[in-house]
């Protein structure tokens, strides 16, 4: 139905007299402005205008109504409520195809999607995470076997050890409560070593007469790294990290960790398929003129880093799907747990990208030139946006903001009323905010904003990384100050976006103001008494 309103607007200015017409354009194309006229006064100009907009009659919820004093901020609130940030897109499909072929992503994706256990519901989530961990073991092998004099082997070992430990922590979190994964029982062989499993160990649990066989993966690189003098320390620390982090799970990974609890062992080789995974290395290609072939040190380093990144992005995509399902089912506590895991995944992605800092500058820049790791001519699109998975996960993460009204149990007011904001303030300030039906809601909303912070931190860190590794000429850090928004590169646009959760942001702002006024009032009362 047509919606119209008339309201005087006062603009304080110097005394003057002029005539003219006023045209007001709104951000929504449905709004049409008409009938503006000027009345000069002594110290101000009174502008009377009338605007009309065609709007469908909304079916308002009875949860909240729009008060008369809300009308002044209706336009701005409505715009904030319905505005959707533009999705990140990159038009250079050729560059994306080359990126995927270099990383051998089509073959890697087949390993992610290949199901070995149909009854294991979360296999599509856990398998890419385990494969990312196994690729990290390959990176340890490649990095520590490098004979070049540039890289600090000690610092590189620390970085890779810390990265593997964080990956193990996330894998353990994803495996908590899993009971459908394919497991090998320790006592199934009654203490007899099979001939084809030379890596297995026979031992006896304390206080038990039963001999058990602790099976160790034959195809994984971690047991081999433990037997190599250059990597045995790193491998030992990773094994102890597995033993520590898997305490909350009903099984362990079977990568040579002590397994002091005698838990069942995951059929690691069947799930991860290390032989097929390690076959997907970067192919050495000669340069056109010099015939120089990039060695495993350069090509393998970049390829391995991005294969780890892509594997975790695959896991993140599956995690977001499970998160949305749990939100739909109103399982707030489980959804909050998934959201906190998603935040840690984004932090892990930043750690993976930081490994570029430890590469030899000359080798990396030679490979960069060979692979054309830069934006296309006339484009400022960053290299990270060649990853379809990164674009998908970034956009899906931002779409979580659409879930806020559902979590709060209200509908977005089409007239721009602060309905969602009021519900958030009520939840934040309620004395029973963690009880009954509200259990888990507050934690979930906090996790939403934590994920937003992690996403912004990742892309900001990526821009600084590009400047450090490739030079500031490759980073358009300051161009955003001089370009209109539509001409900025996608990375610059992300930094200028408003908060993903404006209602939660406003609720916390007003709640903070409430406590400031409350404390000031209490202080004044105590002084008077």
Secondary structure, 3 states (H helix, E strand, C coil): CEEEEEEEEEEECCCCCCCCCCCCCCCCCCEEEEEEEEEECCCEEEEEEEEEEECCCCCCCCCCCCCHHHHHHHHHHHHHHHCCCCCCCCCCHHHHHHHHHHHCHHHHHHHHHCCCCCCCCCHHHHHHHHHHHHHHHHHHHHHHCCCCCCCCHHHHHHHHHHHHHHHHHHHHHHHCCCCCCCEECCCCCCCCCCCCCCCCEEEECCCCCCEEEECCCCCCCHHHHHCCCCCHHHHHHHHHHHHHHHHHCCEECCCCCCCCCCCEEECHHHHHCHHHHHCCCCCCCECCCCCCECCHHHHHHHHHHHHHHHHHHHHHHHHHHHHHHHHHCCCHHHHHHHHHHHHHHHHHHHHHHHHHHHCCHHHHHHHHHHHCCCCCCCCCCCHHHHCHHHHHHHHHHHHHHHHHHHHHCCCCCCCCCCHHHHHHHHHHHCCCCCCHHHCCHHHHHHHHHHHHHHHHHHHHHHHHHHHHHHCHHHCCCCHHHCCCHHHCCHHHHHHCCCCCCHHHHHHHHHHHHHHHHHHHHHHHHHHHC
